[in-house]
Amino acid sequence: MVKINEQYDVVVIGGGIAGTMAAIAAAREGSRTLLVERYSALGGMGTLGLVQPITTWGINGRYIIGGTGKRILEELVAEDKSAATKMSTYGPCCDAEYLKMELEKRALESKVSILYHTWVRGVKLENPERIRCLLAFSKDGDFEISGKVYIDATGDGDICAFAGIPFDSSENELGQQSMTLMMVISGIDRNKTPDSDCIHTIWDRHRGSCHKGALFWHPRRGSAYFNVTKAPGLNGLKASDLTEAAISCRRQSWVAYELLKQHVPGFENSYIAEIAPALGIRETRRIIGQYTLCREDVDNGRHFEDVIARAACPVDIHPRNNDGGEYYALKKSYAIPYRSIVTNRISNLIMTGRCISSDQAAHSSLRRMAPGFALGEAAGIAAHISTSSKDVRSISVKDLQEALLHYGAILEPEES
Ligand SMILES: Cc1cc2nc3c(=O)[nH]c(=O)nc-3n(C[C@H](O)[C@H](O)[C@H](O)COP(=O)(O)OP(=O)(O)OC[C@H]3O[C@@H](n4cnc5c(N)ncnc54)[C@H](O)[C@@H]3O)c2cc1C
């Protein structure tokens, strides 16, 4: 049983892909690690948000992300073909239930203490530079959680914001990107369906006022993930906006399903197997860290001495409203520096996953889940190393890199 009033070495807030990997990595190194999650399963967007496939692991046919995340997914598909499609440099499509189980199993095997059903709502500072404890609430009421080092893996950068660290949120530029509620449709007769391109064409011809969409085949034959809803112009940090988005997107899901059933061969006896329990949030806060990774770094495949992960996902900015947005593939991978996951303000806080320090273009690339696996592992090992140092910013990045390489990470750029 998890004890909440103990002093942990590392406390990770947020059990998405990045947070789960961070907790596994810190615990595996020997840190007493607590993983706090407001819902009741791990995987975040990748499971509760039904976001699949898990991309992008490589470029030009070469892997640029390795490490424990890649191994977990390779082993998942080797165990059971209905758990995930084949691993590739693009990335596999996983069954969300298998992925939840696998992440939870790996976390528990690594001796991570998991605390579900708990929201972190604030922090108490020891001095302007250090977090003393987290303020949390659950059905138990209000309570405090203490650790030596904290990892903000909330996606929204909640902990950094509570600690007063400045952030960018693009409401005044291109805008926070629109939200999407994903769904899985099952009972599709794959002997009758045309290929995915043809389904997309049929969708475009018949979608009427529905949004452009994308289908990704599920590892279970006869099922597919659908990304066909959009809630533009809303703020992912406001409960009222999130409510409006959920209601609107759920309605859109049913309209889309009826159209698909009516117009796409093979969908006649299909049904909605699941609409995601968690709304798909693309962008909220981008925390300002010691180094803000920017569009030029990403476009030019920049390398950094303090590299802790690489990424090569396309720049993919969804519009805040219905028009605009930007999408382009990269020519080579870029490095993500350690300075982008630590801040100038707080000495015992590391961030990981989609809230790390980046401009909107860089964020739209690195927010994907393959970099999330790598960034999580890096943050977890960095937190473990930091437990015996006074400041997360003064650890030996060389030691961190050596540990990452030991677990199979790829830090050097691919040869051109
Ligand atoms: C519609 C959509 C399509 C996408 N398509 C793709 C794709 O095709 N391929 C791809 O790789 N990526 C895709 N992405 C991006 C990707 O899914 C996410 O950016 C990524 O999963 C973020 O991972 P994370 O671990 O940083 O955050 P999350 O997955 O958001 O995890 C954060 C976790 O923290 C918890 N949490 C948050 N706040 C608190 C709090 N205060 N207290 C306690 N717990 C808290 C949440 O419940 C959640 O479990 C897509 C995203 C969306 C929305």
The ligand as an ORCA input file, in Angstrom:
! r2SCAN-3c Opt
* xyz 0 1
  C      -5.734     14.524    -30.765
  C      -4.289     14.265    -30.573
  C      -3.590     13.542    -31.537
  C      -2.257     13.238    -31.348
  N      -1.607     12.453    -32.263
  C      -0.401     11.929    -31.940
  C       0.177     10.899    -32.749
  O      -0.371     10.496    -33.775
  N       1.375     10.375    -32.349
  C       2.005     10.801    -31.214
  O       3.044     10.239    -30.867
  N       1.485     11.797    -30.445
  C       0.303     12.348    -30.776
  N      -0.247     13.327    -29.983
  C       0.532     13.945    -28.883
  C       0.667     13.077    -27.647
  O      -0.370     12.153    -27.490
  C       0.795     13.913    -26.362
  O       1.387     15.149    -26.560
  C       1.631     13.111    -25.363
  O       1.023     11.864    -25.127
  C       1.836     13.898    -24.080
  O       2.430     13.053    -23.130
  P       2.741     13.562    -21.669
  O       3.178     12.370    -20.894
  O       3.628     14.744    -21.730
  O       1.343     14.133    -21.143
  P      -0.071     13.416    -20.937
  O      -0.230     12.211    -21.763
  O      -1.082     14.502    -21.078
  O       0.003     12.949    -19.396
  C      -0.115     13.850    -18.338
  C      -0.705     13.086    -17.163
  O      -0.724     13.926    -16.019
  C      -1.970     13.810    -15.337
  N      -2.167     15.086    -14.652
  C      -2.274     16.305    -15.227
  N      -2.384     17.248    -14.302
  C      -2.352     16.625    -13.095
  C      -2.418     17.090    -11.754
  N      -2.520     18.400    -11.470
  N      -2.371     16.180    -10.747
  C      -2.272     14.847    -11.017
  N      -2.191     14.357    -12.293
  C      -2.220     15.235    -13.302
  C      -2.958     13.534    -16.454
  O      -4.107     12.905    -15.979
  C      -2.140     12.668    -17.415
  O      -2.279     11.297    -17.150
  C      -1.581     13.699    -30.181
  C      -2.270     14.453    -29.219
  C      -3.599     14.729    -29.402
  C      -4.339     15.484    -28.343
*
